[in-house]
Amino acid sequence: MTRLPKDRDTQLTPAEIAAVALRQFDETGTEPSIRSIAAELRVTPAAIYHHFPSRAAIVRAAVDLVWRETLVELLKLVPRPLDAEPREVLVAIGIATRRAWMAHYSLAPYLSANPEVDEFTRNSLGLMASLLERIGLEGEAAAAAFHSYTSFMIGSVLFAASRLAANERLGEEGRGDQPFHIDYDAGQARNSSDETRHAIDAVMEISVVDPERDEQLYIASLRSLVASLTAVD
């Protein structure tokens, strides 16, 4: 039997290391070091390297945890995605992805790294291929639709997450009782209505000051995008 590491009563596992790395990302807003992970787990850095060859590999494992949280969230929204209406599943995937990654926004910049070729990736892309074919898209048409869909979804997540992270680092949390507002001079004001300018002002900080409304607008945009994928010119 393998001897347990000092000060531990269970064997160290890769899943445990990844979970600690993800928690430290959430708590500190920065990429954790091997030493900080080892200290929390009460092991030596060598014990970490026994399971992961590098810090990059640990980050990838943390990213994988968030994608799995995305799957859990998706199944809450659509318990049987292969049997549900495909457009609704595409919308649900977008919602689940945004919710999971916004819960771990400090790690979000890594979500767009090249994916690992593993069972989870194969299953995810297989589901996407099936959904796109079920709405009438095949081959290059499906690939183009997938590109548009993922670019919007990932771009939205990265923007909202990077704003939260940037504000946190700058010591800002939105303007509270002082919402974003621009006073235009008379010349600029002639080119658009007050209603339009005020409405645009209201969404400038919406991801920070009104996350619920921000998600509503995201879902509406996502529905429009999914509907457009098979629109007839």
Backbone torsions as a table, in degrees:
resi	resn	phi	psi	omega
1	MET	NA	135.6	179.4
2	THR	-68.8	134.0	179.5
3	ARG	-70.9	137.4	-179.3
4	LEU	-70.4	147.0	175.5
5	PRO	-60.2	155.7	179.8
6	LYS	-57.5	139.6	176.2
7	ASP	66.5	18.9	177.4
8	ARG	-127.2	150.9	177.3
9	ASP	-113.3	5.1	175.0
10	THR	-137.9	157.9	177.9
11	GLN	-72.0	143.0	176.8
12	LEU	-70.9	138.8	179.7
13	THR	-126.7	155.2	176.2
14	PRO	-58.5	-38.1	-179.4
15	ALA	-63.3	-38.3	179.2
16	GLU	-65.7	-41.5	178.9
17	ILE	-63.0	-45.7	-179.3
18	ALA	-63.2	-40.2	-179.9
19	ALA	-64.5	-40.2	177.9
20	VAL	-67.0	-41.6	178.4
21	ALA	-60.6	-42.9	179.1
22	LEU	-63.9	-43.3	179.3
23	ARG	-63.0	-38.9	179.5
24	GLN	-69.8	-35.6	171.5
25	PHE	-55.9	-49.4	-177.2
26	ASP	-62.5	-40.6	-173.4
27	GLU	-79.4	-34.8	-174.5
28	THR	-104.0	-21.0	-177.1
29	GLY	76.4	6.3	-179.9
30	THR	-133.9	165.2	-179.8
31	GLU	-69.0	124.5	-178.5
32	PRO	-72.2	154.6	177.0
33	SER	-89.8	162.0	174.9
34	ILE	-58.8	-40.2	-178.4
35	ARG	-64.8	-40.2	-179.4
36	SER	-68.5	-36.5	177.2
37	ILE	-66.9	-45.6	180.0
38	ALA	-61.6	-40.2	-178.8
39	ALA	-63.1	-42.6	179.8
40	GLU	-66.3	-34.1	-178.4
41	LEU	-86.2	-5.1	179.9
42	ARG	60.5	46.7	175.7
43	VAL	-134.5	173.9	176.3
44	THR	-86.5	157.0	174.7
45	PRO	-54.3	-33.0	179.2
46	ALA	-60.5	-34.0	178.6
47	ALA	-66.0	-33.9	176.4
48	ILE	-67.4	-46.0	-179.0
49	TYR	-65.5	-19.6	175.8
50	HIS	-63.3	-30.4	-177.5
51	HIS	-101.5	-28.4	-178.2
52	PHE	-132.7	132.6	-177.5
53	PRO	-73.4	-17.5	-175.4
54	SER	-159.3	167.8	174.9
55	ARG	-66.0	-34.6	178.4
56	ALA	-58.9	-37.8	179.3
57	ALA	-66.3	-34.3	177.5
58	ILE	-68.2	-42.2	177.9
59	VAL	-60.0	-43.0	178.4
60	ARG	-61.4	-37.6	178.6
61	ALA	-67.1	-36.9	176.6
62	ALA	-66.4	-40.9	176.2
63	VAL	-59.2	-42.2	179.6
64	ASP	-61.3	-36.3	177.7
65	LEU	-62.0	-40.4	-179.5
66	VAL	-69.1	-39.7	176.6
67	TRP	-62.1	-34.3	177.1
68	ARG	-71.1	-32.5	172.4
69	GLU	-64.3	-34.7	176.3
70	THR	-60.6	-43.0	178.8
71	LEU	-63.3	-42.0	178.1
72	VAL	-60.7	-43.9	179.3
73	GLU	-64.9	-40.2	178.3
74	LEU	-59.9	-44.4	-177.4
75	LEU	-69.5	-21.4	171.9
76	LYS	-70.2	-38.8	-178.6
77	LEU	-78.4	-40.1	-178.7
78	VAL	-137.2	92.7	-175.4
79	PRO	-59.9	-29.9	-178.8
80	ARG	-127.5	75.8	-173.6
81	PRO	-61.7	-27.7	-179.7
82	LEU	-74.7	-17.5	-178.8
83	ASP	-105.4	-11.7	-175.4
84	ALA	-83.1	167.8	177.3
85	GLU	-61.3	124.5	-169.7
86	PRO	-59.9	-37.8	179.4
87	ARG	-65.3	-37.3	177.7
88	GLU	-66.9	-34.5	177.4
89	VAL	-67.4	-40.7	177.9
90	LEU	-61.3	-41.0	176.7
91	VAL	-64.6	-44.0	-179.0
92	ALA	-63.1	-37.8	177.2
93	ILE	-61.0	-43.2	178.9
94	GLY	-63.2	-42.0	179.1
95	ILE	-65.1	-46.9	-178.2
96	ALA	-62.5	-41.1	179.9
97	THR	-63.0	-45.5	-178.8
98	ARG	-65.9	-42.3	-179.4
99	ARG	-63.5	-45.1	-178.2
100	ALA	-64.9	-44.6	-176.3
101	TRP	-75.8	-29.5	176.1
102	MET	-69.5	-24.6	175.7
103	ALA	-72.5	-17.6	180.0
104	HIS	-131.6	50.8	-168.6
105	TYR	-63.7	-24.2	178.9
106	SER	-67.4	-26.9	179.8
107	LEU	-88.4	-12.3	-172.4
108	ALA	-53.9	-35.5	179.3
109	PRO	-57.0	-22.6	-177.9
110	TYR	-86.7	-6.9	-176.7
111	LEU	-68.8	-22.5	-178.6
112	SER	-93.5	6.6	174.6
113	ALA	-64.7	155.7	178.6
114	ASN	-55.0	128.8	-176.0
115	PRO	-72.0	152.6	172.1
116	GLU	-74.1	145.0	175.5
117	VAL	-88.2	94.8	-178.5
118	ASP	-138.4	-175.9	-175.8
119	GLU	-63.3	-38.5	-179.8
120	PHE	-63.5	-44.3	179.2
121	THR	-64.2	-43.3	178.7
122	ARG	-60.9	-44.2	-179.9
123	ASN	-65.3	-40.1	-178.6
124	SER	-65.6	-47.7	-179.3
125	LEU	-70.5	-31.6	175.4
126	GLY	-64.3	-40.1	176.9
127	LEU	-63.8	-43.8	179.8
128	MET	-61.8	-43.0	179.8
129	ALA	-60.9	-41.6	179.5
130	SER	-64.9	-44.0	-178.9
131	LEU	-63.3	-42.9	-178.1
132	LEU	-67.3	-38.2	177.3
133	GLU	-67.7	-33.2	179.9
134	ARG	-70.4	-17.9	174.1
135	ILE	-101.7	13.4	171.7
136	GLY	94.5	16.6	-179.0
137	LEU	-113.1	131.0	179.2
138	GLU	-135.8	160.2	174.4
139	GLY	55.0	-131.3	-176.7
140	GLU	-63.5	-32.8	177.9
141	ALA	-64.0	-39.8	177.5
142	ALA	-66.8	-40.5	-180.0
143	ALA	-63.7	-41.3	178.9
144	ALA	-64.5	-41.4	178.5
145	ALA	-65.8	-40.6	178.0
146	PHE	-61.5	-41.1	179.2
147	HIS	-62.8	-46.5	179.9
148	SER	-62.8	-45.4	-177.7
149	TYR	-62.9	-51.0	-177.3
150	THR	-70.0	-34.0	178.3
151	SER	-62.5	-43.9	177.9
152	PHE	-65.7	-48.4	-175.0
153	MET	-63.7	-52.0	-178.1
154	ILE	-66.9	-39.4	179.0
155	GLY	-61.5	-41.0	178.8
156	SER	-64.1	-43.7	179.4
157	VAL	-63.4	-46.0	-178.0
158	LEU	-63.0	-40.0	-179.9
159	PHE	-64.1	-51.0	-177.7
160	ALA	-64.3	-40.7	-179.0
161	ALA	-68.5	-41.9	-178.8
162	SER	-67.0	-31.6	176.7
163	ARG	-65.7	-45.7	178.1
164	LEU	-60.1	-45.2	-178.7
165	ALA	-65.4	-42.3	-179.4
166	ALA	-65.1	-44.2	178.6
167	ASN	-62.8	-37.3	179.3
168	GLU	-63.8	-43.9	-179.0
169	ARG	-69.8	-29.6	179.1
170	LEU	-87.9	-3.3	179.6
171	GLY	77.4	27.3	-179.7
172	GLU	-119.1	147.0	178.6
173	GLU	-133.7	38.4	-176.0
174	GLY	88.7	178.3	-172.5
175	ARG	-102.5	-1.1	175.1
176	GLY	56.9	-111.8	-177.5
177	ASP	-79.7	-0.8	179.7
178	GLN	-120.5	77.7	-177.5
179	PRO	-63.1	156.3	179.5
180	PHE	-58.7	131.3	-179.3
181	HIS	-156.1	136.6	176.4
182	ILE	-116.5	130.6	173.3
183	ASP	-93.1	114.7	-179.0
184	TYR	-90.3	148.2	175.3
185	ASP	-78.3	169.9	-173.9
186	ALA	-58.7	-38.8	-178.8
187	GLY	-64.3	-45.1	178.8
188	GLN	-68.2	-36.9	-176.8
189	ALA	-65.2	-24.7	-179.7
190	ARG	-68.1	-18.9	-173.3
191	ASN	-88.7	-5.9	179.2
192	SER	-158.2	166.3	-177.9
193	SER	-86.6	156.0	175.1
194	ASP	-58.5	-40.1	-178.2
195	GLU	-58.3	-46.9	-178.9
196	THR	-66.5	-44.2	-178.7
197	ARG	-64.2	-41.8	-179.9
198	HIS	-66.6	-37.3	179.0
199	ALA	-65.0	-40.5	178.1
200	ILE	-67.5	-42.1	175.9
201	ASP	-53.5	-40.7	-173.7
202	ALA	-66.5	-24.1	-179.3
203	VAL	-98.5	-0.5	-177.5
204	MET	-63.1	-34.3	-179.5
205	GLU	-121.0	20.2	-169.9
206	ILE	-63.0	-32.7	-178.9
207	SER	-64.7	-22.5	180.0
208	VAL	-96.9	-46.0	-172.5
209	VAL	-87.8	-21.0	-179.3
210	ASP	-147.8	71.4	-176.4
211	PRO	-57.9	-34.0	-179.5
212	GLU	-64.8	-46.4	177.4
213	ARG	-65.7	-36.8	177.8
214	ASP	-59.7	-43.8	178.7
215	GLU	-65.8	-38.0	178.2
216	GLN	-60.2	-44.1	178.9
217	LEU	-66.5	-38.7	177.1
218	TYR	-61.0	-45.7	-179.0
219	ILE	-64.1	-41.2	178.9
220	ALA	-62.4	-42.5	178.6
221	SER	-66.1	-39.2	179.6
222	LEU	-64.4	-41.3	178.2
223	ARG	-62.9	-41.0	178.9
224	SER	-63.7	-41.5	178.8
225	LEU	-63.1	-48.5	-179.3
226	VAL	-61.0	-40.4	178.6
227	ALA	-63.4	-33.9	-177.4
228	SER	-74.9	-17.7	-175.4
229	LEU	-61.7	-29.2	179.8
230	THR	-119.2	18.7	179.4
231	ALA	-67.9	144.4	179.2
232	VAL	-88.9	128.2	179.1
233	ASP	-65.7	NA	NA
